[in-house]
Amino acid sequence: MLVEVCANSLESAINAEKAGADRIELCLELGVGGLTPSAGLLKAVRENIKIPVHVLIRPRSGDFVYSDLEFEVMLKDVENCIEMGVDGIVSGVLLPDFSIDIERTQQLIAASKGVHFTFHRAFDWVEDPYEALFQLEQIGVNCILSSGQQKKASEGIDLLCALNQKAVNCVIMPGSGIKIDNALLFKENGFSVIHFSGVTLRAKNANRKNLSMSSMSFLDEDKTPVSDYRTIQDIVVRVK
């Protein structure tokens, strides 16, 4: 069984390779479902590990419906990844009705220039997973990362198995909540690959407990923070 580890740092990537993982999905900010890693992190990982590196292309947290400007950034990130010699791209785009954005996903695949392409857990938000599987196979997606539309893949095992049986040329990769006590479940049910982070939480070196640098209001799943023209202009006029 192929093991893909979701690595959020250079240390995580090195540990994954040492532990016997077959490949990594490189990203940042696991707490929000993963974001595109920096060019510096990607370069360091490429220089320090030999197993294949797939890179998450997701410009922000929240939903998977992107503005034209956000999508422009995604395409540039894919271009940068290809120039740096990555082995795979992990991404995906939805329409507001929770269907696959076929046109933009095709553009991402084309920008990936033939490297392995995984459609990520945006798949778990689609209204019709069987239709989505058919569509993604038609446009050349190699792999779908999914929890079976549940919080944990073990809870979505029935849908995952059904998708795995229907898939013709696309690998169904279970992911989310896979740990030592349930990993064999997926092998026993005929899956060829699993995806997990394997993280432990390490205490940070120092924290100012009375002055957090986190802003929970920016992590509202239903909203996207954007620097506002009028707000900036009003402050600029005030202080100039």
C-alpha positions as CSV (number, residue, x, y, z in Angstrom):
1,M,0.0,0.0,0.0
2,L,1.3,3.5,-0.9
3,V,1.6,5.9,2.0
4,E,1.3,9.6,1.4
5,V,2.1,11.9,4.3
6,C,0.8,15.4,4.5
7,A,3.9,17.3,5.6
8,N,3.7,20.9,6.8
9,S,7.4,21.6,7.3
10,L,10.9,20.6,6.3
11,E,11.2,18.6,9.5
12,S,7.9,16.8,8.8
13,A,9.0,15.9,5.3
14,I,12.3,14.5,6.5
15,N,10.6,12.5,9.2
16,A,8.1,11.1,6.7
17,E,10.9,9.9,4.4
18,K,12.9,8.4,7.3
19,A,9.8,6.6,8.5
20,G,9.2,4.9,5.2
21,A,6.5,7.1,3.5
22,D,6.3,6.7,-0.2
23,R,5.6,10.4,-1.0
24,I,4.5,13.6,0.7
25,E,1.9,16.2,0.1
26,L,3.6,19.5,1.0
27,C,1.5,22.3,2.5
28,L,1.3,24.8,5.3
29,E,-1.3,25.4,8.0
30,L,-2.9,22.0,8.7
31,G,-5.3,23.6,11.1
32,V,-7.3,25.2,8.2
33,G,-7.0,22.2,5.9
34,G,-3.7,23.1,4.3
35,L,-2.5,26.1,2.2
36,T,0.1,26.5,-0.6
37,P,3.6,26.2,0.9
38,S,6.2,28.9,0.3
39,A,8.8,28.6,-2.5
40,G,11.5,28.5,0.2
41,L,10.0,25.5,1.9
42,L,9.5,23.7,-1.4
43,K,13.1,24.3,-2.4
44,A,14.4,23.1,1.0
45,V,12.3,20.0,0.8
46,R,13.4,19.2,-2.7
47,E,17.0,19.5,-1.6
48,N,16.6,17.3,1.5
49,I,14.4,14.4,0.5
50,K,14.3,11.9,-2.4
51,I,10.8,10.6,-2.3
52,P,8.2,12.2,-4.6
53,V,6.8,15.6,-3.6
54,H,3.3,16.6,-4.4
55,V,2.3,20.2,-3.6
56,L,-1.0,21.6,-2.4
57,I,-2.2,24.6,-4.4
58,R,-4.8,26.4,-2.2
59,P,-4.4,30.2,-1.8
60,R,-6.5,30.6,1.3
61,S,-8.7,28.8,3.8
62,G,-12.4,28.4,3.6
63,D,-14.4,27.5,0.5
64,F,-13.1,26.4,-2.9
65,V,-14.8,29.0,-5.0
66,Y,-12.1,31.4,-6.2
67,S,-12.1,34.9,-7.6
68,D,-10.3,35.7,-10.9
69,L,-7.4,37.2,-8.9
70,E,-7.1,34.2,-6.6
71,F,-7.1,31.8,-9.5
72,E,-4.4,33.8,-11.2
73,V,-2.2,33.3,-8.2
74,M,-3.0,29.5,-8.2
75,L,-1.9,29.2,-11.8
76,K,1.3,31.1,-11.0
77,D,1.9,28.8,-8.0
78,V,1.5,25.7,-10.3
79,E,3.9,27.2,-12.8
80,N,6.5,27.8,-10.0
81,C,6.1,24.3,-8.8
82,I,6.6,22.8,-12.2
83,E,9.8,24.9,-12.7
84,M,11.1,23.6,-9.4
85,G,10.5,20.0,-10.5
86,V,7.7,18.8,-8.3
87,D,6.2,15.3,-8.9
88,G,2.6,16.2,-8.5
89,I,0.0,19.0,-8.0
90,V,-2.9,18.8,-5.5
91,S,-5.7,21.2,-6.0
92,G,-9.3,21.7,-7.0
93,V,-12.0,24.3,-7.7
94,L,-15.8,24.3,-7.1
95,L,-18.7,26.3,-8.4
96,P,-21.0,28.1,-6.0
97,D,-23.6,25.3,-6.4
98,F,-21.0,22.8,-5.0
99,S,-20.3,21.2,-8.4
100,I,-16.9,20.8,-10.0
101,D,-15.6,23.8,-11.8
102,I,-14.5,21.8,-14.8
103,E,-13.1,24.7,-16.8
104,R,-10.8,25.9,-14.1
105,T,-9.8,22.4,-12.9
106,Q,-8.8,21.7,-16.6
107,Q,-6.7,24.8,-16.6
108,L,-4.9,23.7,-13.4
109,I,-4.3,20.3,-15.0
110,A,-2.9,21.9,-18.2
111,A,-0.6,24.1,-16.2
112,S,0.7,21.0,-14.4
113,K,2.2,19.9,-17.7
114,G,1.6,16.2,-17.2
115,V,2.7,15.6,-13.6
116,H,0.4,13.6,-11.3
117,F,-2.7,15.6,-10.5
118,T,-4.8,15.0,-7.3
119,F,-8.2,16.6,-6.8
120,H,-8.2,17.4,-3.1
121,R,-10.9,17.3,-0.4
122,A,-13.0,20.0,-2.2
123,F,-14.5,16.7,-3.5
124,D,-16.1,16.2,-0.1
125,W,-18.3,19.2,-0.7
126,V,-19.8,18.2,-4.0
127,E,-23.5,17.4,-4.1
128,D,-23.1,14.3,-6.4
129,P,-19.9,12.5,-5.7
130,Y,-20.5,9.9,-8.4
131,E,-21.1,12.5,-11.1
132,A,-18.0,14.3,-9.8
133,L,-15.9,11.2,-10.1
134,F,-17.1,10.7,-13.7
135,Q,-16.3,14.3,-14.6
136,L,-12.8,14.2,-13.0
137,E,-11.9,11.0,-14.7
138,Q,-13.0,12.5,-18.1
139,I,-10.6,15.5,-17.7
140,G,-7.6,13.4,-16.6
141,V,-7.4,13.7,-12.8
142,N,-5.1,10.9,-11.5
143,C,-6.3,10.8,-7.9
144,I,-9.1,12.0,-5.7
145,L,-8.4,12.7,-2.0
146,S,-11.6,12.2,0.0
147,S,-12.9,11.4,3.5
148,G,-16.1,10.0,2.0
149,Q,-17.8,13.3,2.7
150,Q,-17.5,12.8,6.5
151,K,-15.3,14.3,9.1
152,K,-13.1,11.2,9.2
153,A,-12.4,8.7,6.4
154,S,-13.3,5.8,8.6
155,E,-16.8,7.3,9.0
156,G,-17.1,7.7,5.2
157,I,-15.8,4.2,4.4
158,D,-19.1,3.2,2.6
159,L,-19.0,6.0,0.1
160,L,-15.2,5.6,-0.3
161,C,-15.7,1.9,-1.1
162,A,-18.5,2.6,-3.6
163,L,-16.3,5.3,-5.3
164,N,-13.4,2.9,-5.4
165,Q,-15.5,0.3,-7.1
166,K,-16.8,2.7,-9.7
167,A,-13.4,4.4,-10.5
168,V,-12.0,3.4,-13.8
169,N,-8.8,5.4,-14.3
170,C,-8.7,7.5,-11.1
171,V,-7.3,6.4,-7.7
172,I,-9.5,7.0,-4.7
173,M,-7.2,8.0,-1.8
174,P,-8.8,8.0,1.7
175,G,-7.7,10.8,3.9
176,S,-8.7,12.6,7.2
177,G,-8.4,11.0,10.6
178,I,-6.3,8.0,9.6
179,K,-4.3,6.8,12.5
180,I,-2.6,3.6,13.7
181,D,-5.9,2.1,15.0
182,N,-7.8,2.4,11.7
183,A,-5.2,2.4,9.0
184,L,-5.6,-1.3,8.2
185,L,-9.3,-0.7,7.5
186,F,-8.5,0.9,4.2
187,K,-6.0,-1.8,3.1
188,E,-8.6,-4.5,4.0
189,N,-11.2,-2.7,1.9
190,G,-9.0,-2.7,-1.2
191,F,-7.6,0.8,-1.3
192,S,-4.1,1.1,-2.8
193,V,-3.1,4.4,-1.0
194,I,-3.8,6.3,2.2
195,H,-3.1,9.9,3.2
196,F,-2.5,11.2,6.7
197,S,-0.3,13.7,8.6
198,G,0.9,11.6,11.5
199,V,1.4,14.7,13.6
200,T,2.1,15.1,17.3
201,L,1.7,18.4,18.9
202,R,4.9,19.8,20.3
203,A,5.0,22.7,22.8
204,K,6.2,25.9,21.3
205,N,9.3,27.6,22.6
206,A,7.6,30.6,23.9
207,N,4.1,32.2,24.0
208,R,2.9,35.5,25.3
209,K,-0.3,34.1,26.8
210,N,-1.8,37.6,27.2
211,L,-1.1,38.6,23.6
212,S,-2.1,36.0,21.0
213,M,-1.1,36.5,17.4
214,S,-4.1,34.4,16.2
215,S,-7.3,36.2,15.1
216,M,-10.2,33.8,15.1
217,S,-12.4,36.3,13.3
218,F,-10.1,35.8,10.2
219,L,-10.8,32.1,10.3
220,D,-14.6,32.3,9.9
221,E,-15.5,29.5,7.4
222,D,-18.2,31.7,5.9
223,K,-16.1,34.8,5.2
224,T,-12.9,35.7,3.5
225,P,-10.8,38.6,4.8
226,V,-9.9,41.1,2.1
227,S,-8.1,44.4,2.4
228,D,-10.8,46.9,1.6
229,Y,-10.2,49.8,-0.8
230,R,-12.6,52.2,1.0
231,T,-11.2,51.4,4.5
232,I,-7.6,51.8,3.4
233,Q,-8.4,55.0,1.6
234,D,-10.2,56.5,4.6
235,I,-7.2,55.8,6.8
236,V,-4.7,57.1,4.2
237,V,-6.6,60.3,3.9
238,R,-6.8,60.6,7.7
239,V,-3.0,60.3,8.3
240,K,-1.6,62.0,5.2
